[in-house]
Amino acid sequence: MDAVQTWGGGADGQSKTIWSFLQRCGIYVFLISFCCVYYLANGSLLLGHYDLGWHLAAGDLIREQSQVPIHDPWAFTSGDRQWFNLSWLWDVIASVVFQYAGFGSLVLFTVACGAAIVGYLAHVCLRTGASAAAVCIPVLCACLLYPTFSMAPNMYLAASPNTATMLFAVVFYGECLRRTKWYLLPAIMLLWANLHGGFLLGFFVIGVFAGVALLRRDWTGFGIYCLAGIGCLAAIFINPLGWRIYDGSTATLGHFVQAYITEWQSWYQNMSFPESVPGMVYVLIFVALELCFFRAPCPIEARLLSWFFLLMGIFQFRYMSLFFLFSTVPLALHLDRLIARRLNNVEMQKALMAAGIMGVCALPLTYLHARPGYTLPYMLSEQDARYLQSHFPRARLLNHWNAGGLLIYYTRGAVPLFIDGRAATAYPDSVLRDYFPLVHWEIDEAAWDGVIAKYRIDTVFWVKAHEQLRRFLVDKRGWKEEYAGTYESIYVKPGQP
């Protein structure tokens, strides 16, 4: 009888332990399931990044040649400029995933990265001591806001290497706050440096923590961050570019091309209403609570990073997504002071688990409903690209910037193009300076005439809706609109066969 009682008590204790564990997981199940439902519902936008085409083509090329190309094989304007493909590993992974499972698999792969961001961010906030309810609110809001789906192609959770920077930035942030597993950061940096050029952000995060430790005269912490930084610095050189990875990563930073790329423009220039209202409300709440609880305990590093990326995000929109992610820790602690006494944490975890189970059940239904829309962005159709390839294989083509990546995907250089979104990492400055005066809605006739003459352009592949260009080429210069597709038009110079 004693043995039976002992066995029963052990089983009962084990079941209580399992139930306690499930309760603690309630917030993770809720946040991950509902965010993933939202991401899957926007799956067509996850594939809406205009550079996805050339990333897939680059992955195929690297796998075919078993090496990372040094020079661009698709454009006739790149000359002897070295191609710094900082995302070669992501390109290969995406190529493999797409080859064996299609666009739906790319969406699921991206959503899985988003789920990792949500879960890790919740873990970081809970580790600060904030309650489940206080953590749930800012993490849910931030993870719905930072992808900026309403402002395509300025998306930071998309089928593109940008997602790697979002994920690893959060990991660096969390591990620097914890400090106990700093030795993992160099290994993470090794992956990051081969996945996306945003790896420089990791050094900034470590630098902020090291600077605060130095001001506090926390020599142990300062030593930890210095060792982590040195290890990360050594790790970035383990890549196909070697030491020239620095040249590639700084090719866009501070470059004049930033003025023409929307993600590098100000938040004001990227605003659209009413889509921007939720983000503005979040920012105002953050500022108000920061001022209200200015003297309240909160990791100073979290506050510094949040304010820095908020200010940088106003100046250059791409940093606003990082503000949403980094601001969750201060917001969770501030909200905990407001609501902790009014809510029962155990009951809240039970409610979150129940809601999370409903979210998990909704995931397959959401995927099946959204699956038919998982295709490449509609900047140009495959029919447009095939017509160009079959009728103008020897053209001296001037194409629109946003169509370049998709042209590479569909034609693989069968019709060499003028430019695409790789910008300063693949094209000489002279080409970029010649091209960007052409992108304005109003036609700069001198600029167009100059480019056509300098590069001996005989075919223009441009957005069909650009009526001013049609009037300029057809009515004033005698060109012929040879083809008008769903999204693009092809203009041919007089006298061309």
N, C-alpha and C positions, 0 to 999 in steps of 0.2 A: 504494500500500500504506500509506503514511504517513497519507493522508487517511482510509482505511478504519479504520486503528487509532485515529486521532483520533476518528472518529465513534463507533466502538464504545466507546472509553473514556468519551466524553461520555454515551452512553446508559447505560452501566453506572453512571456517577456519578449520573446522574439517577435511576435505579432505586433506588440506595442511599439517595438523599435521600428518595424517596417512602416507602421501607420504614422509614427512620428516623422520618419523620413519622407513619406509621401506628402505629409502636411507641409513640410519645409520646401518641398518641390512645387507647391501650388503656384507660387509666383512665377517660376520658370515656365511651367506648362502654360499658364495663362498668357504671359508676354510672348513667348515664342510662337504659340499657336495662332494668336490673333494677328501678330505682325506678319507671320508667314501667309495667312489668309489674305491680308492686304497686299503683300508682295505678289502673290500668285494672281490675284485679280488684276494687277497692273503688269502682268508678265509680258504683254506686248510692248510696253514701254521699257522693260528691262532689256529688250532686244533693240531698242530704238536708238542706241548710240551709233552715230554715223561712222565711227572708226571700226565697228565690229567686222565689217567686210575684210579690211586689210589685215586685221589681227588673225582671222581664220586663214586667209591666204598665206600669211607669214608662217603660221604654224605648220601648214601643209608643206611649204617650201623648206623649212628647217628639217622636218622629218624626212623629206625626200633627199636632201643634200647631206644630211647628218652633220650639219654645221650651221652656225648663224651667219647669214650673208653680211659681207662688209659693205657692199655697194647695192643700191636699189636696182632691181631688175624690171621695174614696171613703168618708170617715167623717163621721158627723153630730156628733161630739164635738170636732172640731178647731177649730171656731169661726173666729176671725180669726187664729189662730196661723200664722205663716209656716212653710212646709215647707222645711227646709234639706236638699235632696237633694244630699249631698256626693258621691254616686257616679253622677251623671247620665251621665257618659261611659261608664262600665262598663255601665250599664243599656242604653244605646243599642247598644253593641257586642254585648252578649248578646242583645238583641232581634233584631238583624240575623242573627246566627249561628243563633239558634233558628228564625227564620222560614224560612230557606232550607235548613237541614240538621237540625233537630230536636235532641232531647236528646243523642243520640250526639255531635253536633258540639260541644255545650257541654262534654261530658266531655273530648273531645280538646283543645279550647281550654284547659281547665284543666290537663290533663296536660302540654300544651306549656309552660305557665307553670312547672309543677313541674320539667320538664326543664331549663328555663333556670336555675332556682334551683340545681339539682344541678350543672350544668356550670359556672356562675359560681363557686359555692362551692368546687368542686374547683380551679378556676383560681386563686382567691385563696390557697388553702392551698399549692398547688404553688409559687406565686410566693414564698413565704416560705423556700423551700429544703428543705422536707420531702420525703421519698421517696414514691414512688407508694403503697407499702404503708401507710405511716404516714398518708397523706392519705385513702386509700380507706376505712379503718375508721371514723374519726369522721364523714366526710361521708355514708357509707352509713347509719350509725346515726342521725345527726341527721335525714336526709331521710326516713327511715322513721318517726321519732318525732314530728317537729314537726306533721304534719297532725292528730294525735290523733283518728284515725278512730273509736276505741272510745268516744269521749265526745261523740257527736253531740248537739246541733248545734254544739258547741265545736270547729269544724274550721277550720283555717287554710290548708288547700289544698282549696278547695271551689269550686263554681260560685257564687262571691260576690265582692264587691270586696275581701274580706280578702286574697285572693291577690295583689293588686297591692301591698299593703303588705309582704307577705313578700318579694316579688321586689325591689321598689325598696329595701327596707331592706338587703338583701344587696348590691345594686349600690352604694349609698351607702357601705356598709362597705368594700367592695373598693376603690372609687375613692379614698376617703380614705386608705386604707393606701398606695396607690400614689402619689397626689398629682400625677401627671403629666397627668391628664385631668380635673382639677377643674372646668374650664370647661364640662363636659358636665352637671354636676349641676343647674344652673338649668333646663336643658331637660328633664331627667328629672323635676324637681320640678313643672314645668308639667303634665306628664302625671299625676303622682301626685296633685296637688291636685284634679284633675278626676275621678279614678278612685275615691278613697277618703279618708275623713277621717283616716286614720292618717298622713297626710303630715307631721304635727308631729314624728313620730319622726325624720325626716331632719334636722331642726334639732338634735335631741338628739345624734345621731351626730356631726354636724359640730362641735357644741359640745364634746364630749369630746375630739376630736382637737385642736381649737383650744386647749382648756385645757391639755392635755399639752404642746403646743408652747410655750405661754406659760411654763409651769413650767421647761421646758428652755432657755428663752431662744432658741428657734429662731424668729427673727423672720421668716425667709422662709416657713417652714411656717405660722406664725401668720397672716401676711398672706394666704397662699393660702386658708386656711380662712375667714378673715373675708370675703374677696371672694366665695368660694363661698356663704357664708351670706347675704350681701347680695343676690347674684343670685337665690338661692332665695326670699328674702323678696319680692323684686319679682315673681317668677314666679307665686306663689300667688294674686295678685290678678287674674290673667288667667283669669277664670272667670265664669259667669253670675251668681254671687252677689256679685261684687265684694268690697269690704272686709268684708261681712257673712259671708264664709266663716269668719272667726274666731269669730263667734257660733255658727255651726253646728257647727264642730269642737270647741268647748268645751261644747256643749249637754249632752253625756253625761258628760264628764270632771268628776269631783267631784259629780255629780248624785246625788240620793238613789235614783234608779232603778237605779243600779249594784248596790245590795244585792239586787235581784230578778233580775238578769241573770246567768246562771251563769258566763259567761266572765269577769265582773268579780269573781267570788267567789274564795275562796282555793283553792289546790291541794288542800288537805285536803278541802274540800267537794266537789271534783270527782273525788276518787280512787275508783276501782273496782278490785277485785281479781278475777283476776290481771292485768288489762289494764295497770295502772299499774306493774307490777314492772319491765319493761324500762326505762322512763323513770327510775325510782328507781335502778336499777343504773348507768345512764349518769351520773346526777348524782353518785353515790358515787365512780365512777371518776374523773370530772373533779376532784372535790374532793381525792381522794387524790393524783393526779398533780400538781395545782397545789401542794399542800403539799410533796410530795417534790421537785419541781423549782422551788421558790419563787425561787431565785436564778439559774435558768437563763435565757439570752437568749430573750425573747419580746416581741412588741410590747405595750407597756404598755396601749395603747388597747384591744387585743383582750381583755386580761385584765379591764380595768375594765368593759367592756361586758358580758362574760360574767358576772362576779360581780353586776353591777347587775341584769341581767335574771333571774338565778337567784333573787336575793332578792325582786325584784318579782314573779316567777312564783309564789313560795310565798305571797305576799300576795294577788296577783290572777292567776288562772290563765292569762289571755290572754297574759301576758308569758313564759310558760314556752317557748312555741314559738320566741320570739326568742332565748332562752338557747340552745336546741339549735343554732340556726343560727350564732350568734356564737361559740359555744364550740369550733367545729371547728378554728380556727387554733391556739389554745393546745394543744388535744389532739393535733393532728397533729404539732406540734413536740415535745411530750413523748413521744409514741409513737415518733417518729423516733430519739430517744436510746436507746430500749429495743430496737428491732428493726433499725435501719439496718444494723448490721454483720453481721447474721445472714441477710439476704436480698439477693439480687442484683437490683438495680433493673431492669436490662434484661430479665432472665428474668421478673420479676414483671409487667412491661408486656406481654410476650408472652402470659403466662397470662391476664391481664386482658382482652386483646384477644380471645383464643379464647373465654373465658367470655362476653364481651360480645356476640360474634356469635351465640352461642346465645340470649342474651337478646333480641337484635333479632329473631331468628326466632320467638321466643315471643310477640312483641307482637301480631301480627294474630290469632293463635289465642286469646290472652287477650281481645282486644276482641270477637271473634265469640262467645266463650263468655259474656261478661258483658253483652253488648249488650241482651238481652231485659229485664234489670233496670234499664235506664236510664229511670227515670220520676221524677215528682215525689215527694216524701216522702209516706208514708202517714199523715200527721196527719189528713187527711180525704180522702175520695174525691170524684171529680167528681160521682158520683151524689148524695152528700150535699149538695154545693153547689147542684146543679141543683134538687133538691127544695126547698131553702130559697128559691131564686130564684123558682120557679114557684108555690109555695104561700103565701109570705110576702113579697111584693114591697114592702109598705108597713110592714113590721115595725119596731118600735123595738128593735133587736137588741142583746143583750149577748153577745158572743162571747169565746171563750178566746183569749188573747194569741197562742199558737202557731198557731192556725188563721187568724189575720187575714191574713197574707201570701198564703196559698193561696185564701182567699175573694176577695181582690182580683183574683187571677189568673183565677179561674173566673167571677166575676160582674161585674167591672169597675165596681163601685159600684151595680149594679142593686138590691142590698139594702145600704144604707149600714151600715157596721159601727161597732163601739164603739172598737176598739183593734187595733193590730198591732205588730210588732217595731220600727217606726221610733221608738217611744218619745218621748224629749224633743225629737227633731228635727222632730216633726210634731204632738205633742199638748201641751195646756197642763198645767202641773204639777197643777192641781186634778183633772183627769181621771185622771192617773196615781196620785195619792194615793188617789182613790176606788177605783180598780180593784185595786191590788195586795193589799189585805186579802182579796180574794175567791179568791186562787189557792191558798190553803192546803188541804191535804187535809181537815182538820177545818173544818166550816162555822162561820163567824162570822155568826150570824143577824142581828145588828144591822147589820153591814156590808152584807149582802145586801139586807135590807129598805130600808136607806138609799139604796143605789144604784138599786134598782128604782123607788123613789118619786121620787128626785131627777131621774132621766133618763127617767121614764115608760116603763120597760122593759116590753114585753109579750111578748117572745120571747127565750129563752135558747138559745144554740147552744154546747154544751159537750161535753167529753170523755165519751164513753159510759160509760167505766169508773169515773167518779166517782159511786159508789153513795151516798155521804153527801149529795151534792147532790140526787140523785134523791129520797131520803127527805125531805129538807127541802122541796123545791118541791112534790112530789106529795102526800106524806102530811101535811105540816104547813101548807102554804099553798094546797093545792087545785089546783095547776097540773096540766096534762095533758101527758104525754109523747106528743107528737103523732107523732114519728118517731124510730126507732132505727136508724141506719145502721150501716155497718161499723165506723166509728170514732167518730162523733159522734151526739149525741141533740139533738132539738129539743123544748124545753118551752114551752108556751103558757099565758099567764095566763088565769084563769077569765073567761068572758064575751067573749073575743075570737072573732071569726068564723073 
